[in-house]
Amino acid sequence: MGTRAARNDKKERMRNDKKSNNNYNNFMKQAKPLKNKKFKINLWKLTTNFCLLVLVFNFSLVRAEETSVREETGPAADSASSLPVDLGQDAPVGQSSATVDSSAGSWQSAPAAEAPTSGTVTIVEPEAPTQPNLENSLESARQDSDLPIGQAGSPTPINSASSSNDEIGQVLGEQSTESLTPLISTSTKPIIFDLSQPQATATPETATGDTVNNVAGESEFAGGGSIIHEVITGIIRDANIKQLTILAQWQMSDEKTQGKYLGADASALAGAQFLPSGQFETAKPVAVCALVADAGGVANINNVTARVNYPEAIAKAVNQAGETSGCGQLKGEFNLEKINFEEAAALVCDTLRNNNNNLSAWGSDKIDNLVYSYDHLCGQDGLLVKQAAELYCAETSLAYDDPAGDYLIKVSAKNSGGAAVTGENYLKYLELTTFENDFSEILYGTVKLNELKVLKGDQDFATSTAPTVRNTGNTRLQIKIWQNDFNLGKTGADWNLAYQAKIGDKANFAAYDPEQTTALSDLVELGQAINADFAILVKKFPESSSEAAFWGKMTLAADKAPTLGCE
């Protein structure tokens, strides 16, 4: 049994060896005709197919690398890896647009996802992942493109803000993103950008094309750390004049330089404010102005007038019959005169706008809910510049003794068609409490011990020997007085002299000691000149002194008194 089995095994091995030899001989017979032309063609086809497979392998390998980077680093890496890099030339940092040249098969440089402002940046691409499926990749890439075989497409701009191959594919049409992948560098060598000079950076989130000049200063974009340029933009709402309109009105000082108004008032606060002169019978001149426009043009404006009214609830004076003046009554009315366009534009658009731009009270278009402003008057399309509005002004005055308060200014305009319009604003006459006296010394004359010596005044400001006090401000006032002791001193705790004084004839004398300030009870009305009476009582002269004359000092002051009410 063993011998038979061995013989069978030997026969089987011989049959297999013979079969192998036959296969080898058949192969050698096919390999011998190397000079056969048909075999050469088959070998060329085999070589070509092999090269194509290698090319497809490389293309798919890059695609796999990109997918791996996205999965490992997230959206930021995806945004960076989708931007092409042309290794044939330096890539300018901060360039904000990119184009693809289909005919040449190359990209113009696009910005890196994030570039520093100095030094050198090294970018190393990650290792390739496992080999992907290569079946029909090259043919699929060609068929997915809209470009016909053998036809070159025209360069197409790509917005550098696109951060995925899907978005790039949408810009180019329905072209597969896999067909774009080979355009990205497959080099595993570090890509070096020389950034020795600081440069602006652009990221896919902020790059929008052309660089914008910095107008309003640089700032950090809240959505990222990139430096961006902020630009102030603006529009001006159209002022469509539909009817006779007072665009603005104001009051200003009459001060001029080279015949032109300075556009000034007495305060930096909004509105017109003026101080009185503080001098007897010296008024404060004030210019009243208004800008007027009409739907029919400035030629249609007929006349412009102004009315000034006293402050409400404040009386200027009360006469002997008990009648009050002031109290919101009309102070004056006058016509405004037209100012030439050149002077008007200079006053409004230069002087007022640049130096006193809160002086004016602005009119409004209630139909369009629009309040007029300098923007509607000035500039290339301004109503004043186009001579579609006219400036009217006239000068009036406030008396030195007109009461402080808010004066109502009413400006009225009429056109040739009989239409009329009125604008209102208030002028503030600021408070000034001041007075003057017609004496520089008080000489009591000869004084007897323990005998009251009185020096009477009068209401005539020209007689210095008879003391007079006059109110030159625009508030009612109360006089206060202080005197020293003539160097007479004290006896124990008591002064050796005493004083008395009064203003006018209605009140009694007020008694006061040396170096004591005393307010006199009677008030000095607006514009009033009133007698001032003084008295002295010497209780004791110095026993050790032989002097015959003694000299002292008096101080007068004033406080503002309450306004005079209207009854």
Secondary structure as GFF3:
##gff-version 3
##sequence-region A 1 567
A	DSSP	alpha_helix	2	31	.	.	.	ID=ss1
A	DSSP	alpha_helix	37	73	.	.	.	ID=ss2
A	DSSP	alpha_helix	75	81	.	.	.	ID=ss3
A	DSSP	beta_strand	97	101	.	.	.	ID=ss4
A	DSSP	beta_strand	106	107	.	.	.	ID=ss5
A	DSSP	beta_strand	119	123	.	.	.	ID=ss6
A	DSSP	alpha_helix	137	144	.	.	.	ID=ss7
A	DSSP	beta_strand	156	159	.	.	.	ID=ss8
A	DSSP	alpha_helix	165	172	.	.	.	ID=ss9
A	DSSP	three_ten_helix	177	179	.	.	.	ID=ss10
A	DSSP	three_ten_helix	181	183	.	.	.	ID=ss11
A	DSSP	beta_strand	191	195	.	.	.	ID=ss12
A	DSSP	beta_strand	218	220	.	.	.	ID=ss13
A	DSSP	beta_strand	227	229	.	.	.	ID=ss14
A	DSSP	beta_strand	245	253	.	.	.	ID=ss15
A	DSSP	beta_strand	256	257	.	.	.	ID=ss16
A	DSSP	beta_strand	260	261	.	.	.	ID=ss17
A	DSSP	beta_strand	272	274	.	.	.	ID=ss18
A	DSSP	beta_strand	284	293	.	.	.	ID=ss19
A	DSSP	three_ten_helix	298	300	.	.	.	ID=ss20
A	DSSP	beta_strand	301	309	.	.	.	ID=ss21
A	DSSP	beta_strand	315	318	.	.	.	ID=ss22
A	DSSP	beta_strand	324	326	.	.	.	ID=ss23
A	DSSP	beta_strand	330	335	.	.	.	ID=ss24
A	DSSP	beta_strand	337	339	.	.	.	ID=ss25
A	DSSP	alpha_helix	341	346	.	.	.	ID=ss26
A	DSSP	pi_helix	347	352	.	.	.	ID=ss27
A	DSSP	alpha_helix	353	355	.	.	.	ID=ss28
A	DSSP	beta_strand	361	362	.	.	.	ID=ss29
A	DSSP	beta_strand	364	365	.	.	.	ID=ss30
A	DSSP	beta_strand	370	371	.	.	.	ID=ss31
A	DSSP	alpha_helix	374	377	.	.	.	ID=ss32
A	DSSP	beta_strand	390	398	.	.	.	ID=ss33
A	DSSP	beta_strand	405	415	.	.	.	ID=ss34
A	DSSP	beta_strand	420	429	.	.	.	ID=ss35
A	DSSP	beta_strand	435	437	.	.	.	ID=ss36
A	DSSP	beta_strand	453	455	.	.	.	ID=ss37
A	DSSP	beta_strand	468	471	.	.	.	ID=ss38
A	DSSP	beta_strand	477	483	.	.	.	ID=ss39
A	DSSP	beta_strand	490	491	.	.	.	ID=ss40
A	DSSP	beta_strand	494	495	.	.	.	ID=ss41
A	DSSP	beta_strand	497	503	.	.	.	ID=ss42
A	DSSP	beta_strand	510	512	.	.	.	ID=ss43
A	DSSP	beta_strand	518	524	.	.	.	ID=ss44
A	DSSP	beta_strand	529	538	.	.	.	ID=ss45
A	DSSP	beta_strand	554	560	.	.	.	ID=ss46
###
